[in-house]
């Protein structure tokens, strides 16, 4: 049995989106495949809900660039769920120009939608990759993040 929704999302990304983006099966057959892989129907439904939220972000209007990014102060709940390394990595990505303020908030929204009590840097990396993959115009930032996470053979770096 898999651990949580993020594990299922990572499985989907690695096996259906990253490897074969042009041939994604419909939800019903995908759900059947995920159950065969050992995921529960409740986890599958939560993952689909998470992906629906990600898809909704794609429809949001793009905000104009306002020069310097505003300073982000993490809420108490965010500090409890995101460890120090995870918060630092988000700030690093923002300072490196991989995330702008809009994408940062999208990442934080998708992280808060996970069912995990604690979110570490590896969780953040996956969610950032998924958010950037989902956003038009973010191809260069997605490629940068992908290079950070995967080696030349497409294997996940640890």
C-alpha positions as a Markdown table, in Angstrom:
| # | Residue | x | y | z |
|---|---|---|---|---|
| 1 | Unk | 0.0 | 0.0 | 0.0 |
| 2 | Unk | 1.3 | 3.5 | -0.8 |
| 3 | Unk | 1.9 | 6.1 | 1.8 |
| 4 | Unk | -0.1 | 9.1 | 0.7 |
| 5 | Unk | -1.6 | 11.2 | -2.1 |
| 6 | Unk | 1.8 | 12.7 | -3.0 |
| 7 | Unk | 3.2 | 9.2 | -3.6 |
| 8 | Unk | 0.3 | 8.6 | -6.0 |
| 9 | Unk | 0.8 | 11.9 | -7.7 |
| 10 | Unk | 4.5 | 11.1 | -8.1 |
| 11 | Unk | 3.6 | 7.7 | -9.6 |
| 12 | Unk | 1.2 | 9.3 | -12.0 |
| 13 | Unk | 3.7 | 11.9 | -13.0 |
| 14 | Unk | 6.5 | 9.5 | -13.6 |
| 15 | Unk | 4.4 | 6.8 | -15.4 |
| 16 | Unk | 1.8 | 8.7 | -17.3 |
| 17 | Unk | 2.7 | 12.4 | -17.6 |
| 18 | Unk | 6.5 | 12.5 | -17.7 |
| 19 | Unk | 7.0 | 9.4 | -19.8 |
| 20 | Unk | 4.0 | 9.6 | -22.2 |
| 21 | Unk | 2.3 | 13.0 | -22.0 |
| 22 | Unk | 0.5 | 12.4 | -25.3 |
| 23 | Unk | -1.2 | 9.2 | -24.3 |
| 24 | Unk | -2.8 | 9.8 | -20.9 |
| 25 | Unk | -5.7 | 7.4 | -20.3 |
| 26 | Unk | -9.2 | 8.5 | -19.2 |
| 27 | Unk | -9.9 | 8.7 | -15.5 |
| 28 | Unk | -11.7 | 5.4 | -15.2 |
| 29 | Unk | -9.0 | 3.3 | -16.8 |
| 30 | Unk | -6.4 | 5.3 | -14.9 |
| 31 | Unk | -8.2 | 4.7 | -11.7 |
| 32 | Unk | -8.3 | 1.0 | -12.4 |
| 33 | Unk | -4.6 | 1.0 | -13.2 |
| 34 | Unk | -3.8 | 2.8 | -10.0 |
| 35 | Unk | -5.9 | 0.3 | -7.9 |
| 36 | Unk | -3.9 | -2.5 | -9.6 |
| 37 | Unk | -0.7 | -0.7 | -8.5 |
| 38 | Unk | -1.8 | -0.8 | -4.9 |
| 39 | Unk | -3.4 | 2.6 | -4.3 |
| 40 | Unk | -6.7 | 2.7 | -2.4 |
| 41 | Unk | -9.8 | 4.2 | -4.1 |
| 42 | Unk | -9.9 | 7.0 | -1.4 |
| 43 | Unk | -6.2 | 7.9 | -2.2 |
| 44 | Unk | -7.1 | 7.9 | -5.9 |
| 45 | Unk | -10.1 | 10.2 | -5.4 |
| 46 | Unk | -8.0 | 12.6 | -3.3 |
| 47 | Unk | -5.3 | 12.7 | -6.0 |
| 48 | Unk | -7.9 | 13.4 | -8.7 |
| 49 | Unk | -9.3 | 16.2 | -6.5 |
| 50 | Unk | -5.7 | 17.6 | -6.1 |
| 51 | Unk | -5.1 | 17.4 | -9.9 |
| 52 | Unk | -8.5 | 19.2 | -10.5 |
| 53 | Unk | -7.2 | 22.0 | -8.2 |
| 54 | Unk | -4.0 | 22.1 | -10.2 |
| 55 | Unk | -6.0 | 22.3 | -13.4 |
| 56 | Unk | -8.0 | 25.2 | -12.0 |
| 57 | Unk | -4.8 | 27.2 | -11.4 |
| 58 | Unk | -4.1 | 27.0 | -15.1 |
| 59 | Unk | -7.3 | 29.0 | -15.7 |
| 60 | Unk | -6.4 | 31.9 | -13.4 |
| 61 | Unk | -5.5 | 35.2 | -15.1 |
| 62 | Unk | -1.8 | 36.0 | -15.2 |
| 63 | Unk | -0.9 | 38.9 | -13.0 |
| 64 | Unk | 1.5 | 41.6 | -14.4 |
| 65 | Unk | 5.1 | 41.6 | -13.2 |
| 66 | Unk | 5.5 | 44.3 | -10.6 |
| 67 | Unk | 9.3 | 44.5 | -10.3 |
| 68 | Unk | 10.6 | 43.0 | -7.1 |
| 69 | Unk | 8.7 | 40.1 | -5.6 |
| 70 | Unk | 6.9 | 40.8 | -2.4 |
| 71 | Unk | 8.3 | 39.3 | 0.8 |
| 72 | Unk | 6.5 | 36.2 | 1.8 |
| 73 | Unk | 5.9 | 35.5 | 5.5 |
| 74 | Unk | 4.9 | 31.9 | 6.1 |
| 75 | Unk | 1.8 | 31.4 | 8.3 |
| 76 | Unk | 2.0 | 29.5 | 11.5 |
| 77 | Unk | 0.2 | 26.5 | 9.9 |
| 78 | Unk | 2.7 | 26.6 | 6.9 |
| 79 | Unk | 5.6 | 26.7 | 9.4 |
| 80 | Unk | 4.2 | 23.6 | 11.2 |
| 81 | Unk | 3.7 | 21.6 | 8.0 |
| 82 | Unk | 6.7 | 22.8 | 5.9 |
| 83 | Unk | 10.0 | 22.0 | 7.5 |
| 84 | Unk | 12.8 | 24.6 | 7.5 |
| 85 | Unk | 14.5 | 23.1 | 4.4 |
| 86 | Unk | 11.2 | 23.1 | 2.5 |
| 87 | Unk | 10.6 | 26.7 | 3.2 |
| 88 | Unk | 14.2 | 27.6 | 2.4 |
| 89 | Unk | 14.0 | 25.8 | -0.9 |
| 90 | Unk | 10.9 | 27.7 | -1.9 |
| 91 | Unk | 12.6 | 31.0 | -1.1 |
| 92 | Unk | 15.7 | 29.8 | -3.0 |
| 93 | Unk | 13.6 | 29.0 | -6.1 |
| 94 | Unk | 12.0 | 32.4 | -5.9 |
| 95 | Unk | 15.4 | 34.1 | -5.6 |
| 96 | Unk | 16.8 | 32.1 | -8.5 |
| 97 | Unk | 13.8 | 33.2 | -10.7 |
| 98 | Unk | 12.4 | 29.7 | -11.0 |
| 99 | Unk | 9.2 | 30.7 | -9.1 |
| 100 | Unk | 7.6 | 34.2 | -9.3 |
| 101 | Unk | 5.2 | 35.3 | -6.6 |
| 102 | Unk | 2.2 | 33.8 | -8.5 |
| 103 | Unk | 3.8 | 30.4 | -9.0 |
| 104 | Unk | 5.1 | 30.4 | -5.4 |
| 105 | Unk | 1.5 | 30.9 | -4.2 |
| 106 | Unk | 0.3 | 28.1 | -6.5 |
| 107 | Unk | 3.0 | 25.8 | -5.1 |
| 108 | Unk | 2.0 | 26.7 | -1.5 |
| 109 | Unk | -1.7 | 26.1 | -2.4 |
| 110 | Unk | -1.0 | 22.7 | -3.8 |
| 111 | Unk | 1.3 | 21.8 | -0.9 |
| 112 | Unk | -1.5 | 22.8 | 1.5 |
| 113 | Unk | -3.9 | 20.6 | -0.4 |
| 114 | Unk | -1.8 | 17.5 | 0.3 |
| 115 | Unk | -2.9 | 15.2 | 3.2 |
| 116 | Unk | 0.6 | 15.3 | 4.7 |
| 117 | Unk | 1.1 | 16.6 | 8.2 |
| 118 | Unk | 4.7 | 17.3 | 7.5 |
| 119 | Unk | 6.1 | 18.4 | 4.1 |
| 120 | Unk | 9.8 | 18.1 | 3.4 |
| 121 | Unk | 12.0 | 19.4 | 0.6 |
| 122 | Unk | 11.5 | 16.3 | -1.6 |
| 123 | Unk | 7.7 | 16.9 | -1.5 |
| 124 | Unk | 8.2 | 20.5 | -2.4 |
| 125 | Unk | 10.4 | 19.6 | -5.4 |
| 126 | Unk | 7.7 | 17.3 | -6.8 |
| 127 | Unk | 4.9 | 19.8 | -6.3 |
| 128 | Unk | 7.0 | 22.6 | -7.9 |
| 129 | Unk | 7.7 | 20.3 | -10.9 |
| 130 | Unk | 4.0 | 19.5 | -11.3 |
| 131 | Unk | 2.9 | 23.2 | -10.9 |
| 132 | Unk | 5.5 | 24.4 | -13.5 |
| 133 | Unk | 4.6 | 21.6 | -15.9 |
| 134 | Unk | 1.0 | 22.7 | -15.7 |
| 135 | Unk | 1.7 | 26.4 | -16.3 |
| 136 | Unk | 2.0 | 27.8 | -19.9 |
| 137 | Unk | 5.1 | 29.9 | -20.4 |
| 138 | Unk | 7.0 | 28.1 | -17.7 |
| 139 | Unk | 8.9 | 25.6 | -19.9 |
| 140 | Unk | 12.4 | 27.0 | -19.1 |
| 141 | Unk | 11.7 | 26.9 | -15.4 |
| 142 | Unk | 10.2 | 23.4 | -15.6 |
| 143 | Unk | 13.3 | 22.3 | -17.5 |
| 144 | Unk | 15.6 | 23.8 | -14.8 |
| 145 | Unk | 13.6 | 22.0 | -12.1 |
| 146 | Unk | 13.6 | 18.8 | -14.1 |
| 147 | Unk | 17.4 | 19.0 | -14.5 |
| 148 | Unk | 17.7 | 19.5 | -10.7 |
| 149 | Unk | 15.6 | 16.4 | -10.0 |
| 150 | Unk | 16.6 | 13.9 | -12.8 |
| 151 | Unk | 19.9 | 12.7 | -14.2 |
| 152 | Unk | 20.6 | 12.3 | -17.9 |
| 153 | Unk | 18.9 | 8.9 | -18.1 |
| 154 | Unk | 15.6 | 10.3 | -16.6 |
| 155 | Unk | 16.3 | 8.6 | -13.3 |
| 156 | Unk | 15.3 | 10.5 | -10.1 |
| 157 | Unk | 18.3 | 12.0 | -8.3 |
| 158 | Unk | 18.4 | 11.5 | -4.5 |
